[in-house]
Amino acid sequence: MSSAAGCRMIRRLCTKARFWLLIAVTLVSACNRSEWRELPVNDGAFSILMRGDPQYRRQQVQTPGGKMFAHLYSSDRPDSYFAIGYADYPLSLVVGGSSDQLFSSVRETWLKRIEGKLVASDNTLKLDGTYPGSAFEAVGTVNGTAAFLQARLYLVDQRLYQIVAIGRKDELSQGLINRYMNSFKLIPQSETGVIQIEPKAR
């Protein structure tokens, strides 16, 4: 093979290599962009990364202390479910009570939903170094399929936040769950009506 022919072959190979490299970079960029984007909720005074266009539900709930409204943003897929919910609890249910009791009640509700059992829990979390929080993991079933659940709960004055991820075993990465959970943050709220309560010493 002449040197000129060899150079032409090398140029063709380089061109092909650049083409496939461009395809790979494009695919990686698309995956990185994916469906995930920040969801700021001013009325809820929080933001979080959420997949796609989440569904929103508002439900009135009767409690021993009176009625309250629960708000839920969720993204549901065949292999996973991500949700962020919040509700402003009646003052009588918060003042003088224990955040641990509230966390335990909410945790039991989620366990019943997946007919599951608790694997681990941690009631030492703090949001912004101030507000009490709890994290727990559970295993159970969803529509007859083995699944796991991870959740974080935060009590900010009267408001309880619930951040939940449910997935099929071995089909939802822990890294993705951590990214979702860790993206939650409080943002300034413009509406009035929420009474500020100093967190109790634990």
Phi, psi and omega in degrees: 000134180288162179296325180294317179295321178297319179295320179296320179296317180297319179296319178297317179297318179295321179297316178297318180297317179295324180298309182292328176295320178297318178299315181297316180296320179297317179295318179297318179297320179296319179294322181293322177291313179040209181263351189282132175206164183289135176246100176270131179238099185296317181297330179267355178058041178209166169220156182200154172286132181223147184274129176063208176261101185293151173278146180241135176227142176233129185223135175276133183235132176270132179233166176302337180264005182121182183277154174214166180245129178258135180243136183222128172247127185219154175230116186246131176226165180302329184257353185198161180217125177240137182211147173228124181230156176210155178206142176266108184285148174305142184303324183295337180272350184252313182292129178081353179266175179256132177297327179299322179295318178296315179300318181297319179296315179294319179301315180297325178298316179293322179298321179293325182296326181254011182047049189247183176230148182288134178257318181202153176210154181213114180258024182255006181294151173225131176267125183056027179069011187231309190269138183292146180217168179213146176231146176208157177232146180212159174236148181187214180224147174229118183054040178080003181250137178300133183213166175231158181228136171232139183213154171231138179238139177225136176251111180247101186058242179273350191263128176256127175257140175233121179244118191229140173227128178235134181211162173286145181302132177069009180244355180231118187286147178294327178299319179292319178298315180299318180299318179295309182299316185286346181281348181293133177207155178277146175230159181301142180246133184268334184285158179251172176115350177262122182278131179281132181232130178288129179301142179284145176294139183250000000 
